[in-house]
Amino acid sequence: MNQATSYPKEKINILFLENISDKAVDFFKVNGYVNVKKLNGALAEDELIKQVKDVHLLGIRSKTQITGKVLDAAKKLQAIGCFCIGVNQVDLNAATHNGVVVFNAPYSNTRSVAELIIGLSIMLIRRIPDKNNAAHQGIWMKEAKGSYELRGKMLGIIGYGNIGSQVSVLAEALGMKVLFYDVETKLPLGNAQSAKNLKDLLSQSDIVSLHVPETEQTKNLINKNNIKFFKKGAILINYARGEVVDLYALSKALQEGLLSGAAIDVYPVEPEKNGDKFITPLQGLSNVILTPHIGGSTEEAQQNIGEDVSNKLFQYLEKGITNGSHTVPALSLPPVEKAHRILHIHNNVPGVLSAINTQLSNHNINIVGQYLKTNDEIGYVVLDVDKQLSKQALELLKDVKETIKVRMLY
């Protein structure tokens, strides 16, 4: 159904930060949205507050911090697209209470990360970083000591989600054994086996790869207390989140020879932009690969992310669909002929739906279709109403107690 939104497309302002893929820009321009602004870097809070005042859709990556102050200033903001895996850079509680939908792309760079984990495993178990450094310094280091094949080795995966399970499949294809640990029960792929606990995994694994989110439970998951459970000479790879590993404890373990190598892509504190000074206690250590948060940064992944998140933003803007949302309850619904659609977001307290229906009934406004979904905080109602009375219905719904946001969709 090719319907125009009630708000003219030329008045919709879209802002993309952090050099988001041109796929996203092109997607909206092809669909008639002309006011699309793209900036290469992230913005500090003060500058972001100035920029978002008239923005309807905002696209960010991992550096931009969306605080409560930013959301309070963005009075017209309908949705935020996080063009990355995580959403921890957004104050989700504030976004929820402001009725702002937040989307991300949890699967789009899975392959990019998984391939790199395997590549790093090969490089580290062969001690390629040391040989590479020696060659650059004019030193010939042709030896097999300390170099091994991946085949037959045990890969321990902490976090058996989208990326962890893909790493598992690739590792088995190379002849590795796979042991995984997850706080939730997960169905193993291939011949992978579930570890009894974290200690069990660490003590058996030749290589340990982390694939967990950043939460209170995962902060310093690898620390001085459990690093002693690692198999002597093991390798640690963290391409998950910066707070998951105590880097000082890891540095000590590497220097003492408890671990033989490490690859780290994420850090507790990261530079704001390219060229800024970067410091970590792992610099200068033998057989350590340090990368600047590029685990999922491939051309293919960025294109996939651009398409995925853009489509989610577009589906919400034009159809009210919230599948994949982290704030407003997920709701998928078809367009309805010969009706106008109104979106109503409200605090989830008893009586709101009744108040909506009473308001419309008292003014003889016919409801063609109605859809409701709630979470602990808010409710999301989509109403298809009689065309002739839709403007009146919109004004009536704005007056319903506990209303957060109302929008005429088409």
C-alpha positions in Angstrom: 0.0 0.0 0.0 1.7 3.2 -1.1 0.5 5.8 1.3 2.1 9.1 2.3 2.6 9.9 5.9 0.4 12.7 7.4 3.6 14.8 8.0 5.2 16.0 4.7 8.4 14.1 4.0 10.2 17.3 3.2 9.7 18.4 6.8 11.1 15.3 8.4 14.7 16.0 9.6 17.1 13.1 9.8 20.6 13.3 11.4 23.3 10.6 11.0 26.5 10.9 13.0 29.8 9.0 13.1 30.1 8.4 9.4 27.2 6.0 9.1 27.2 4.1 5.8 25.9 6.0 2.8 23.5 3.1 2.3 21.4 4.7 5.1 21.5 8.1 3.5 20.6 6.8 0.1 17.8 4.6 1.6 15.9 7.6 2.9 16.5 9.9 0.0 15.2 7.2 -2.4 12.1 7.1 -0.3 11.5 10.8 -0.6 13.2 12.2 2.6 15.3 15.1 1.4 16.5 16.5 4.7 19.1 14.0 5.6 22.3 15.3 7.3 25.4 13.2 7.8 28.3 14.1 10.0 31.5 12.1 10.2 32.2 12.2 14.0 30.4 11.9 17.3 29.2 15.0 19.1 29.6 16.0 22.7 26.5 16.4 24.8 26.3 20.2 24.5 26.7 20.2 20.7 24.3 17.3 20.4 21.6 19.1 22.3 21.8 22.0 19.8 21.7 19.6 16.8 18.7 17.4 17.9 16.1 20.1 18.6 14.3 19.7 15.3 15.4 16.2 14.5 12.8 13.4 14.0 15.2 10.5 13.3 18.7 10.2 14.8 21.3 7.7 13.7 24.4 7.0 15.8 27.1 4.4 16.3 28.9 3.5 19.6 30.7 6.8 20.4 27.7 9.1 20.7 26.2 9.2 24.2 22.4 9.8 24.2 21.8 11.1 27.7 18.6 12.2 29.4 19.5 15.8 28.7 19.8 15.1 25.0 16.5 13.3 24.9 14.7 16.1 26.9 16.0 18.6 24.3 14.8 16.5 21.3 11.1 17.3 21.5 10.4 16.1 17.9 12.5 12.9 18.1 10.6 9.8 17.1 13.3 7.2 16.9 17.0 6.5 17.4 18.9 4.0 15.2 22.0 2.6 16.7 24.0 1.5 13.7 26.0 -1.1 15.7 25.4 -4.2 17.9 24.9 -2.5 21.3 22.6 0.1 22.7 24.4 0.8 26.0 25.4 4.3 24.7 21.7 5.3 24.9 19.9 6.0 28.2 17.2 3.5 27.5 15.2 4.5 30.6 15.0 8.1 29.5 14.2 7.1 25.9 11.4 4.9 27.2 9.8 7.6 29.2 10.2 10.1 26.3 8.4 7.6 24.0 11.5 7.4 21.7 11.9 4.1 19.9 15.5 2.7 19.9 16.7 0.2 17.3 20.0 -1.5 16.7 21.5 -4.2 14.4 22.4 -7.2 16.6 23.1 -9.6 13.8 24.6 -7.6 10.9 28.3 -7.8 11.7 28.3 -11.2 13.2 30.3 -12.8 10.4 32.8 -10.0 10.4 33.6 -10.5 14.1 33.5 -14.3 13.9 36.0 -14.5 11.0 38.4 -12.1 12.8 38.3 -14.2 16.0 39.5 -17.3 14.0 42.2 -15.2 12.3 43.5 -13.9 15.6 43.5 -17.4 17.1 45.8 -18.6 14.3 48.1 -15.6 14.5 48.5 -15.8 18.3 48.9 -19.6 18.6 51.6 -19.4 15.9 53.2 -16.4 17.8 53.1 -14.3 14.6 53.0 -10.9 16.4 56.5 -11.6 17.9 57.9 -12.8 14.5 56.4 -9.8 12.8 57.9 -7.4 15.2 61.3 -9.0 14.9 61.2 -8.9 11.1 60.3 -5.2 11.2 63.4 -4.7 13.4 65.6 -6.6 11.0 65.8 -9.7 13.1 65.3 -13.2 11.5 63.3 -15.4 13.9 62.7 -18.6 12.0 61.7 -21.2 14.7 58.8 -23.5 15.6 59.2 -23.2 19.4 55.9 -22.1 21.0 54.0 -22.3 17.6 51.0 -24.7 17.3 48.2 -25.7 15.0 44.6 -24.9 15.9 43.5 -28.4 15.0 42.7 -30.4 18.1 42.9 -27.4 20.4 40.0 -26.5 22.8 38.3 -23.1 22.1 36.4 -21.8 25.1 33.6 -19.4 24.2 32.1 -17.3 27.0 28.7 -16.1 25.8 27.1 -18.4 23.2 24.9 -15.9 21.4 24.9 -14.7 17.9 28.6 -14.2 17.5 29.8 -16.9 19.9 27.8 -19.6 18.2 29.1 -18.5 14.8 32.7 -18.6 16.1 31.9 -22.1 17.3 30.9 -23.3 13.8 34.0 -21.8 12.1 36.3 -23.2 14.8 34.9 -26.8 14.4 35.4 -26.5 10.6 39.1 -26.0 11.4 39.2 -29.1 13.6 39.0 -27.4 17.0 37.0 -28.7 19.9 34.5 -26.2 21.4 33.4 -25.7 25.0 31.1 -22.8 25.8 29.6 -21.2 28.9 26.5 -19.1 29.0 24.2 -18.0 31.8 21.2 -19.1 29.8 20.6 -22.6 28.5 21.7 -22.7 24.8 21.4 -25.4 22.2 24.9 -26.4 21.1 25.8 -26.2 17.4 27.8 -29.1 15.9 29.8 -30.9 18.5 30.2 -28.0 20.9 29.7 -28.8 24.6 28.4 -26.7 27.5 30.8 -26.2 30.4 29.5 -26.7 34.0 30.8 -23.3 35.0 33.3 -20.6 34.2 36.1 -22.3 36.1 35.5 -25.5 34.2 35.8 -23.7 30.8 38.9 -21.7 31.8 40.8 -24.7 33.0 40.2 -26.7 29.8 40.6 -24.1 27.1 43.7 -23.4 25.0 42.0 -20.2 23.7 39.3 -18.3 25.5 37.1 -15.9 23.5 34.6 -13.5 25.1 31.2 -12.7 23.6 29.2 -11.2 26.4 27.3 -7.8 26.8 28.4 -5.2 29.2 26.4 -5.5 32.4 27.0 -5.4 36.2 27.4 -9.1 36.1 30.0 -9.1 33.3 32.1 -6.2 34.6 35.7 -7.5 35.2 34.4 -11.0 34.4 38.1 -11.9 33.8 40.0 -10.6 36.9 42.9 -11.5 39.1 40.8 -14.0 41.0 39.7 -16.2 38.1 42.6 -15.6 35.8 44.5 -18.2 37.9 42.1 -20.8 36.6 43.3 -20.5 33.0 45.2 -23.3 31.5 48.9 -22.4 31.5 49.9 -20.9 28.2 46.4 -20.2 27.2 45.3 -17.3 24.9 42.6 -14.7 25.7 40.6 -12.8 23.1 38.2 -10.0 24.0 36.2 -8.5 21.1 33.1 -8.0 23.3 33.1 -5.1 25.7 35.8 -3.1 27.4 34.7 -3.5 31.0 34.7 -7.3 30.8 38.4 -7.8 31.4 40.7 -6.3 34.1 43.5 -5.3 31.8 46.0 -4.8 34.7 45.4 -8.4 35.8 45.7 -9.6 32.2 49.0 -7.7 31.8 50.4 -9.3 34.9 49.4 -12.8 33.8 51.1 -12.2 30.4 54.3 -10.9 31.9 54.4 -13.8 34.4 53.9 -16.3 31.6 50.6 -17.7 32.8 49.0 -16.7 29.5 51.0 -16.9 26.2 49.1 -14.3 24.3 46.1 -12.0 24.0 44.0 -10.0 21.4 42.0 -7.0 22.7 39.8 -4.8 20.6 37.7 -3.0 23.3 38.9 -1.0 26.4 37.3 0.6 29.5 38.3 4.0 28.2 38.6 4.6 24.4 39.8 7.8 22.5 37.0 10.0 21.2 38.4 10.2 17.7 41.1 8.9 15.3 44.5 10.3 16.1 43.8 10.8 19.8 46.4 9.4 22.3 45.7 5.8 23.4 47.1 4.1 26.5 46.7 0.6 27.8 48.7 -1.6 30.2 49.1 -4.1 27.4 51.2 -2.0 25.1 54.6 -3.4 24.4 53.9 -7.0 25.7 54.9 -10.0 23.7 52.4 -11.9 21.5 49.6 -9.3 22.1 47.4 -7.9 19.3 45.7 -4.6 20.0 43.1 -3.2 17.6 41.0 0.0 17.9 37.5 -1.3 18.3 37.2 -2.6 14.8 35.9 -6.2 15.4 32.8 -5.6 13.2 34.2 -2.9 11.0 34.1 -4.3 7.5 32.6 -2.8 4.4 30.1 -5.6 4.2 29.1 -5.3 7.9 28.6 -1.5 7.6 26.4 -1.9 4.6 24.4 -4.6 6.2 24.0 -2.4 9.4 23.0 0.6 7.3 20.3 -1.3 5.5 19.0 -3.1 8.6 18.7 -0.1 10.9 17.4 2.2 8.1 14.7 -0.2 7.4 13.6 -0.4 11.0 13.5 3.4 11.3 11.5 3.6 8.0 9.0 0.9 9.1 8.3 2.8 12.3 8.1 6.2 10.7 5.7 5.1 8.0 3.9 2.1 9.4 4.3 2.3 13.2 6.1 -1.1 13.3 8.4 -1.4 16.3 9.9 -4.9 15.9 13.4 -4.8 17.3 12.7 -1.9 19.6 14.5 -1.7 23.0 12.0 0.9 24.5 8.5 1.0 23.0 6.9 -2.5 22.9 7.4 -4.5 19.7 4.3 -4.4 17.5 3.9 -5.4 13.9 0.7 -4.6 12.0 -0.6 -4.2 8.4 -1.8 -0.9 6.9 -5.6 -0.5 6.7 -7.5 0.9 3.8 -9.9 3.8 4.2 -8.8 4.7 7.7 -6.3 7.0 9.4 -3.7 5.6 11.8 -2.8 7.2 15.1 0.1 6.1 17.3 -0.4 6.6 21.1 2.5 6.0 23.6 1.6 6.2 27.3 2.7 5.3 30.8 1.6 1.7 31.5 -0.9 2.3 34.3 -4.4 0.8 34.6 -7.2 2.5 32.8 -5.4 4.2 29.9 -6.9 2.0 27.2 -10.4 2.5 28.7 -9.9 6.2 28.8 -8.9 6.2 25.1 -11.9 4.2 24.1 -14.2 6.4 26.2 -12.9 9.6 24.7 -13.5 8.4 21.2 -16.8 6.7 22.0 -18.2 9.9 23.6 -17.5 11.8 20.4 -18.9 9.0 18.1 -15.5 8.3 16.5 -15.5 4.8 15.0 -12.5 2.6 15.7 -11.8 0.5 12.6 -8.8 -1.4 14.2 -7.0 -1.2 17.5 -3.7 -2.8 18.6 -2.1 -2.7 22.1 1.3 -3.9 23.4 2.8 -3.1 26.8 6.0 -3.6 28.7 6.7 -2.8 32.4 7.0 1.0 31.7 4.9 2.0 28.8 2.0 1.0 26.6 1.8 1.4 22.8 -1.6 1.6 21.1 -2.1 1.8 17.4 -5.6 3.0 16.3 -7.1 3.0 12.9 -10.0 5.5 12.9 -12.6 6.9 10.6 -11.0 9.4 8.1 -13.5 12.2 8.6 -12.9 12.3 12.3 -9.2 11.5 12.6 -8.1 15.1 13.4 -10.6 15.3 16.2 -9.5 11.9 17.5 -5.9 13.0 17.5 -6.6 16.0 19.7 -8.8 13.9 22.0 -6.0 11.4 22.5 -3.5 14.1 23.4 -5.7 14.9 26.4 -5.8 11.3 27.8 -4.1 11.2 31.1 -0.6 9.4 31.1 -0.1 10.2 27.5 3.6 10.5 26.5 3.4 10.9 22.7 0.7 10.9 20.0 1.4 10.9 16.3 -0.9 10.8 13.2 0.8 8.2 11.0 -1.3 8.5 7.8 
